Amino acid sequence: MRETARGVAVDLLVRVERTGAYAEPLLNAALSGRLLEDPRDRGLATRLVYDTLRMQGRLDWILRQICRGRLADLEPVTRAILRTALYQLEFADRIPAFAAVDAAVELAKARVPERAALVNAVLRSALRKRDAIRWPDPVRDPAGHIAATASHPPWLVRRWLAVYGPGETAALCRADNETPPRTLRVNRLRITPAAAREALAAAGLACEPTPFSPDGLAVAGAAASLSETAPFREGGLHIQDEASQLVAPLVDPRPGETLLDLCAGSGGKTTHLAALLENSGEILAVDIHPRKLADLETLARRLGATPIRTWAGDAEADLGEAFHARFDRVLVDAPCSGTGTLRRNPEIKWRLQPRDLGPLVRRQRRILDAAAAYPRRGGLLVYATCALLPEENDGVIVDFLERHPEYAPDPPPPPFPAALLDGGGYFRTLPHRDGMDGFFGVRLRRLG
């Protein structure tokens, strides 16, 4: 049987559920070979993976009212077939209903033949009962209504309702279900934004400057050929959301300074710091995962970011007295829930549980405590997350300042965009409000 876009999507969704992997690397690996040669099939597989994950809660709400027995008792492959097919019935206007049902049944015959009749019956029932689905009442149960209709876990919706209220929570959840913009960071070590725009236009990729990041370009439409363009091949571009691009300007390094990037990961922000340093200075990039540091080193070579040294170490532990009061600026890009990135990583919302937050927050506090020793007197400590839960953001900072009187908040000076700062000078973005991922960031000045 020739592999189909629907078959690839189902197989990847099963792997995401069974292994806890993220969809993006799995999809990139699957489509990097010759598994699907037709660009239309590749596009369909991509949409089915991401949009089925985004709308999984809504799809499951419908399926639970149609399926006999518990949806959770079905095999992951059967659930994936039903979800992808129901997504097409509900949202893919260009795909005829009969084609979506027939394709799902054929896929079930190939993957789980004993479930083919059930798949056929459930999907045809979904077509007949489309107008009879019962949804939670928005007045009596606003959390349940938003969770079911806008496809988010109820516990997360309740948390956001307490912070943002019903209107903003509903808008945030709807924004999480949208396809995010393709945003590039211009690497000024290699090329200027104007030259990058001109080169991309010559390659047939229209783009516009991002509203807030001076290094950002928003690519209009599909960017499948981006990696083939000269500025990308030559290290002039890096794929990075606009909110993420604003973390390095929040640190605001000056040429010649010495920086520490804890939890450096694969280096998107680290290499941006190097560009702002104009390759003049020193950056020590620390991460507990050697593989991420290897990726960082590869990225640094591609982008020409030369002042970076890497060190495999645990950010929760003291790096040693030799590093105390040594750095002009320290970035703690803390491990977090990732709830600000659900447009890009929709699997997070089905994987994250309330019980995960306590250990995560305790880890964030330990990392920030350890980091407090590293800035010199008068130096800067920056804490950032891509989370939208207050216990990971304001809660960590309040706790830190209570125990570290030698630090005080230090609002970023211009030209950092004031529109993205709250009354206390804290950096905050929301997908539905700002058109970018949800981020939080605080500058803390060491007074003594």
N, C-alpha and C positions, 0 to 999 in steps of 0.2 A: 504493500500500500504506500503510495507516494505521500510524503509528509505534507500536511496542510497547515495553514496559519492557525486554525482552530486547535489542531492537535498539538502544535508547539505551545500555544498559550496554555492549554490544559496541563500539559506536562510541567511547564514552569510553575504554574500556580500550585500544583501538587508538591513540587520541591520546596516552594516557599513555605507552605503549610507544614510539611513534614520535617524540614531541616532547620527552619528558622532563618534561612538565607534571605538576603535582600533581592528584590526583583531585578534591579538595574544591572548588577554584574552578571546575573544569570541570563538575562535577555541579551546583553551585549555579547556574551560568549556564544549564545545560540545563533545570533544573527551575524557573527563575524565570519563564519564559514559559508558553506554553500547549502545550508539546510533549507533555506527559502531564497530562491534566486529572484523571483519577481518582486520588485519594490512594493507593489500593492499588497502582496502577501506579508511582507515584512512590516508594512505599516499596520495592517489588520492585526497581526500578532501583537504588536506593541500596544495598540489601543485596547485589545482585549485583556492583556495582562494588567495594565495600569488601571483602566476604567473599571474592570471587574473588581479589583482590590479596592478602588475608591468607593464603589457603590455596593460593596459586599453586604453591609448591614441592611440596606434597603432591600436588596435581592433576597436575603435570608428571611426578612420579615414576610415577604410575599410567599416564598417557598414553604415556610412553616404553616401558612394557612392553606396550602394546597396539598402538600405531601401527607400521605398516611404514615404514621409513625414519626419518630424523631429525626430531624434533619441531621443531627449530630451522630446518629447511628449509621449513616451511610458512609461508604468508603470515600476518602478524600478525592479520588478521581471522579467518582459519581457526582459529588458536590461541585467539583470544578466544571464538569460538563454542564450541569444544570445552571450554575451561576453564569458562565459565559454565554450560554444560549439565552437565558432570561435577560441578560444585559442587552443582547441584540434585539430581543423583542420589545424591551422597554425604551431603549435609547438610540438604537442604530436605525434611523429612518430609511437609510439607503439600502438596507438589507431586508429583502422580503421575508415575512414571517415564515412562510413555508420552507424557504431555503435554510433559515436558521434552525428550524425544528428538524428538518431532514438531515442536515449536516451533524447535528448533535446526536441523533439516533445512530447514524453511520459510525460516528466516533465511539459511541458506547458499544456498538457491536464489535469494534476493533479492540477497545481497551477493557471493557467490563461487559461481555455479551449477556451475562445473566441479568443485567440492569437495563438493557436496551428498551424493553417494554415499559419499564417504569419511567425512563426518561421521556419516552414518547407520550405516555399518559400525563405526566406532570406538566410538560410544556404545552400540550393541547388544552389541558385544564386551565393553565395560566392565561391562554388566549381567551377562553370562554369567560373566565371570572375576573378579567382585568378591571372591570368597573365595580366589582363586589368586594374588593380588598378593604378591610377595616384598618384604619390608622388611629393611633392614640389621639385623644382630643387635645387640641393645642391650648385650651383654657384650663382644663382640669389636670392635664399632664403635659406641661410644656417640655420637660426634659425628654419624656418618652416620644413626644411628637417629633421634636428636632432629631433625636437619635434615629428614629425609624425612617423619616422622610429624607433626612440629609446624611444618613449613613455614617453615624459615629457611635462609639460605645456609650451607653447611658451614663456610666460613672464619669466619663470625661465631660460629657455635656453638662452634668450637674455641677462639676467643678467650675466650668466656664460660666455657667449661669450665675454663680455666686460672685464672679469677678466682673463679667462684662454685661450681665443682664440678658434678657431674651432676644432683643433685636440684634445686638452685636454678636451674640452666640450663634444665632441662626445664620447671619451673614458670614461669620468665620467658617462655620461648617460647610456652607455652600462653596465658599472660596477654596476650601481644602479639596473639593471634588473637581476643581477645574484643572485643565492642563497648564502647568506653569510656563512662564515665558522662558525662552532659551536666551540666557544672558552670558555674555563674555566679559572677562576682564582683560583690558589691554595691558600688556606687559611693557611698561615704558623703558625697561632695560633694552628692549629690542626695536620698538616701533612707537610712534605717536598715535593717539586716538584718531586724528584726521587721516593719517596715512593708512591705518588699519581699515577705516571705513571705506576709503577709496579702493583698497585692494580687495575687500570683500565685495564691493559693488561690481568691480571688474570681473569677479568670479560668479556674479549673478546672485549674490546674497545681500539683500537690502537690510540695513540696520540703522538704528537711531541711538543717540546717546541716552543713557538711563537718566531718570530725573534727579537722582541724588548722588550716585557714585561718579566722580569725575573720570574714573577709569572704565566705566561700564558701557557696553553696547548691547542693545536688545535686538536680536535677530528676528526679522519678520518671517513667518512661515516656517517650513521645514528646513532643517540645516544638516541634512544627511551628508552633504558633501563638504562640511566644514573642515574636517580633518585633512582634506585634500588641497585646501587653499594654501597659498604661499605664506601668509602671515602665521597661520597655525603651525605649519611644518617647521617654520623658522623660529618658533618659540615666542611669537609676538602676541599670542592669545591663549587664554586659559578659561575653560568653562567654569563659571562661578556665579551663584545667585547674587543679586545686588546687595541684599542685606549682609551676606557674608563678606562682600567687598568692603563694607563700611567698618569692619572690625579693625583692620590695620590703620585706617585713618583715625579711629578712636584712640589707638595707642599713640599715633602721631610721632613716630620716631624721627630723629634728626640725623643727617649724615655724620658719621664718626662715632655714634653712640654704641653701647654694648647692650644687647637685648637677650632676654631669655623667653623662649616660647615653650611653656609646659603643655603637655597633651597636644603636641604639634600635629599628630595624625599624619596624613599623606601630604601635607605641606601647602595647601592652597593659600592659607593666611601667612604662613612663614615666608613663602616666596614673594608675597605682596609686601611684607615688611622689608624684605631685601630691596625691592624696587623703590620703596619710599626712602630707604637709606642710601639709594643710588650706589649700591654695592660698596659703600664706604662705612665701615664699622664691623661689628661682629654679632652674629646670632647663634646662640646655642639652642638647638631644637631637641627637646626631650620627649620621648614617648615610651610607653611600656611594651609596645609591640614592634619588634625588629622588622617585621614585614612592612609595616607602615613607614618606618624610617627608610627602608630601601626604596619604597615608592617615592618618598620625599626627595631622596637623593637623585633619583631618575628625573623627577620633575624639575628640580633645581638645575640640573645639567641642561635640560631642554630650554628652560627659561633664561639661562645665563645668570642665575642668582649665586654669586660666588662667596658671600660672607657667612654661609651657613655651615655649622658643624653639628653633627647629630650625636646623640647619646641615648642608648637604651636604658631607661631607668623608670622607677615608679615615682610618679609625681606626688603620691601621698607621703613618701619618705623624704627625710632631709637629705639634700644632695651633698651636704658636708660644709664645714665652716669656711672652706676656701671660696664658697659661692655666696656666703652671707654678705649683704651690703655691697655686692659687686656690680649689679646691673643698673643701668639708667632706667630701663623699662622692662616690665615683666608681664607677659600675657598668659592668663589662665583661660584657655578656651575649653571649658570644663566638659567632661562627659555628662550627657544629660538625656532627658527623655526623648528629645527630638520632636516634640509636639508642635514646633513651629515649622516643620518641614513635611507635613503630611501630604501636601500636593505632590511632592517628589518621592516620598517614601510612604505610600498609603498603608503598607503592611504593618507599620508601627502601631497604628491605632487598634489593630486587632490582636497585637502581640503584647502590648504594654498593659500591665495590671496595677491596680492601686497599691498592692503589696510591694511593687518594685520601687516605689518612690522613696520610702524610708531609707533603705540601704543606699540609694543613689544620692540623696541629699546628704547623708552622713559622709559619703565619699567626697562630694563637692566641698564640704566644710573642711575635711582633712587636707585636701589639696590646697585650698586657699590659705589655711593655717600654715602649711609648709612654705608656700610661696611668699608669705609675709616677711620671711627672713632675707629675701634675695635683693630687693631694691635698695639702692644706697639712700642715705638721708636726702630728702627732697625728690627722690625718684618716684616712679609711677608703677602701680599695680593695677592691671586691667582684668576684670572678670567678665566673661561673656558666655552665653549659652544660646542654643537655638530651641529654647523651650518656652512654653506659654503657661506654665504652672507656677504660681507665686512662691511656693515653698522652695523651688529651685533657683529663684531669682531674688526678689526682695527679701525673702526669708533668710537666705544664705548671707546676704549683705548685712541685714540687721544683726544677725547673730555674730558675724565677724567684727563689726564695729563696736559691739558691746564688749568684746574681749580683746580688742586691739585699739586702744585709745591713741596709739601712735599714728593711726591712719584717719583720713577724713576724705569725704567725697570731693572730687575735683571735676566740675563740669567741663566738657571739651570746648575749647575756644573755636571761633570761626577759623576756617571756613566749614567746619563740620556742620551738617544741615540741622538748624535749630528746630525745624518742623518734626524731626524724629526724636526730640528730647522731651521728657516730661518735666513737670515743675521742679523736680529735684536735680535735673541735669542728667538723668539716666536715659540711655539709648533704648528705645523700644520700637519694634515694627510689628505689624499684623498683616497677614496676607490680604484680607478683605479691604483693609483701609489703605495700605501702602503699595499693594501690587508686588510684594516680595515676600520671602520667607519670614517667619516670626522669629525675631532675635531680641536679646536683652544684653545690655552691656553697661558697666560701671567703671569709671576711673577713680582710683583711690590713691591719694598722695600721701607718701610717708613723711611725717612731720618730724620724727625724731628716731 
